[in-house]
Each structure stands twice: as structure tokens, then as C-alpha cells.
């Protein structure tokens, strides 16, 4: 994989992302013409009302979709690289469901127990989600670390963990006073409805740093993509690199989940699709980030605007992503039996 | 098992005393506690028994036929397929009667399982464990996405789905009264399939030598699986992982002979579901937890354990 070959596709994807972002901003309750959208973004808006609509109401939602897509996309690329398996992505492995479980557990706790310290109410959610995601991720990977990090056993263990977390989340939602529809939807299916600037304080920063680190660790990623005997023969400390990559992937997936909930299949599809687009052996970071962003933006657009009711974006990513998973499975099986 | 049934009759949103329970069982009159036990808890317990038995047998048959220790009706998309069929009709017709609803659930379960089996066999040599489970997960996610889209768009569909999902109470009992012949038929087919399954365990060639036609035995097995799991889904709503857990327990207790394992897994499944239902009432007082959630909390760790074992179990 050379930079010369992947750069043009990355540029194209970047332009496509910008276009989709503007489209996402322009379509809404009342459509805003595209030139006005671009004008508002550049600070030369036609009138203050349009500027208000764009900057205060639509931009947070669009940015939330964008950031979540970037986070999931890169997280998927990293886990797929480490496990050398296109099916191993944080959403399949239960990391996103674990983060959602952590968040819901905290919501249930704060609604039940009086006299908790104030900072838990204010900043507890991202912390709880991070703990949940980290815990699940550590559990899944340590359960298969020695025997079968590269086999489908990892995927199976992850699927089980994912189901467990989903069940526990439904339990937690019945426990506390959290059963208002919007929160439940956020933590069950994933949605970017009603995101405001205040929700975008920390997580996008985490995602930006994570993506930068992932891009900087390119050599390590390419070594991990070799089979483990070869890289060991090259004198690489595989264990350390793997832990760094998986930790990074977990952080990215958790941050994305804090923004938009456990959107299904984004990480899975973005990592793999970007590898196809860039025609490279490892899923490239830039491509995965952009493909993820485009996927979530379009999914949210479809879910929110196609029907009379605003549907959660997670519904659309599931309906689009599930056939992709089936396709991946069929391909993998064909390759195996051939 | 009798103890579990009594426990299930005993524990409810307000716990009855033993005396009240005895009173309700042996000399019922019009007391509140009698009515609670006879009208609410008894139907619910019967429903849980029937659904659990059906799921247990379906799980054993699926694992036996696919020779796959992690196969499971709930993981094959059957639950969400049934849900999809129910809500997509309820959108147009409004809330459904037990009979049509049961037929729809059956149809949906059948369609979903056929799709999963169909795609799962792409390699042409029978489905590999991972392929089946993954395709099942994908079909489940797809149906779940469409279902949640439909229920968000249509009030009537949401009502139907919610009734069905909490269906273990009175609604389920009505369906049970309508559908018990199906449980009998499914059980009959499963038992008739036991000898064939025993022979198929030795491989298809040996089975042929023993006078078993493999396609016919597989057909009977698939019919029984679909009937039983469709029935369970109709009665008790979506329950995953029960059909995974039960066959392992039943095989451990009753050995390898399917003539014993199949009835054994019916007993184990019924027992487990009743216990899970009681647990659901105890864990989330004063409300209750859907039984599917409790079963998943027990079954998912077991799934991980089976999936992680170095040496795959031979089924």
C-alpha cells in the first residue's frame, strides 16, 4: 500500500463527506438551499434566521453523526486489523453495547439513589460508558487472548457478550426512572436526535486524538496485518502493539457510543468497505473514518426524513448493515471452502 | 419441577402466604388471593411450561441436526421473524386475534429460519457453526430494524407488539388454549424424529444402512423445529438462549440417546423458563422483568462458555 495510490481515493471520499454533510444540513423540517448552507458555514449567511437554524439546531446533529461515524469507522478498522478478521468489529464484539450498558446503569443509579456527588450527575455518563466499554472489551479479548484472537471464536464470544449486555440494558431501563422514550432509544438503537452543542464537549476531542494516534501508528498496523509467525520473526513485540491498538479502538468506539448510542454495523461495514475502496491489505484509517462518517450521515438522513416520524439512525444502519454482514459471511465461507 | 410450579404460583407482585396458596389450590372461592393465583399466575405458569418445553425440544433438534453446539432457535432469527410478520400485518389490520397472530408468528418464524438455513448452507457442505450463527445474527438485526421502524410509525403495530412481548400473562394463555394441538403435534414429530436423529449421529451413510432416509428425517426435524419454536415465540414472546442452554444440560443428564434427550430437554426447558419467570418477578420488584431478559442473562454467559471451549462438543 503506497500513499500515492490511496491519496486520490481519500481525497474523493473527503469531498464526498463534505457534500453529504452539506446535504444533511440542508434537508430538514424546512429545506434550506445548499448555497445558504455553505454560506452559513463560511460565515457569510444570507440572513440571521438561517444562520441560527444551521449553527444552533442542525450543525450539532450533523456533527454528532459525523463524529460517531468517524469513531466507529476507525475503531472497526483497528480491531479488524488486529484480529485479521473482517467480522471482528467493536459493534459485533459487544463493546458498544457495553458502553451503552454502563451509561444506562449510571442513569438507573442516579435516579434511584439520593445524595450522590454532583459531578456524577454532570459528568458521570461518559465515565460510566467508558468503564462499561472497557470492561466488556477487556473481558472479550482476554477470554480469547491466548488461544484464538484470530479465529471466529472471538466473534462468537463477542456475540454472546453483546447479547448479555443488551439484556442487562433492558433490565436497567426497567429499574430506574430512565424509561423515557428518547433516552431508551439512544441507548438501545442509537440516535442523534436532539443533540446539542453541550453534548459535543468531550467525545469529539477524544475521537480526534484517537484518529490521529491511529494514523500515526501506521507501521505497527501493517506489521499486525502479517500473520503472527512472520511478525514474530521480524522481532516485533506483538502483544504490546495489539493491546495499544485494541485500547485505541475501544476508546474510539466508546466515545462514538457516548455521542450516538450503539449504532449497529457502522464499524463492521466501514472498516471493510474502506479496505475494498483503497484496495489495501489493512483498512486505512483515513478511508475508514470518512466511510463511517458518510454511512452515519446518510443513515440518519434516511431514518429521520424518509418517513412521517423521525426514526433513530440505528434503525437505518441495522437495515443497511445487516445484509452487508450476510455478504461478508458468505464471502468468508466461500473463500474457506474453495 | 412441582416445586418450581408452586413457587411460580406463590410469588407475584404481592407474595401470597402458603395458606393462601393452599386455599386457592384446593378450596377456591372468590377471595382476591384466589383470583390472583388462579386467574393470573396459573395461566402464566402453564404458558411458561409449554413455551419452555417447546423451546427446549426445538433447541435439541436444531443442535442435533446441524451438529452444532451453539445453534439455537432464538439465534436463528426466528424471534424477530415472527415479530416482523406480526407487526407488518398489524399495521394494516389493527390489533390481532390470538389465532391469526399465532399463524403469523409461525409463518414469520418459518420464513426467517428457512432464510437462515438457506444462506447458512452456502458452502454446500452443510452449515458451519459460525456461519449459521452469524447469518442468524444478521437476519435478526435486519428484522429488528424493520420492526422498530414499523412500530415507531404505527400505533396499532406498537400495541400488538407490546402485547405480544409481554405476552406471558393472559394473552399467552389464550393462545395456548388455541394452540395446544400444535404443541402435541410438535412433540409427536420430535419424538418420531428421535430414532432418525440417533442414526444420523453416526453419519448419513450409516443412517442409510440402518434404514433411515436422511432427507425425510431432516424434513421431519425441521418441521418440528419450526412448529415448536414458532409456538414458543407466539406464547411467550422473544426468548433467546434457552434453546441453547437446555440441550447441553439434557445431554449431560440423559446421555446421548435422543429418545431420552428430547423429552428430557422438554422437562428442563419448562423448568428453566418457569424459574426464569419467577426470577424476573423477584429481581425487578414491584414491576417485573420480561422473561426473555432473564433467560438471556443466564444463557449468554453459557453461550460464551461453549463458544470458548477449545474442543468443540460433539452433538
Interface residues (C-beta under 8 A of the other chain):
Chain A: X87 X92 X143 X144 X147 X152 X153 X155 X156 X157 X159 X160 X161 X163 X164 X166 X167 X168 X170 X171 X174 X175 X189 X264 X265 X303 X307 X308 X309 X311 X312 X314 X315 X316 X318 X319 X321 X322 X323 X325 X326 X329 X330 X333 X334 X336 X337
Chain B: X70 X119 X122 X123 X124 X125 X128 X130 X131 X133 X134 X135 X137 X138 X139 X141 X142 X144 X145 X146 X148 X149 X152 X153 X240 X241 X283 X284 X287 X289 X290 X292 X293 X296 X297 X300 X301 X303 X304 X307 X308 X310
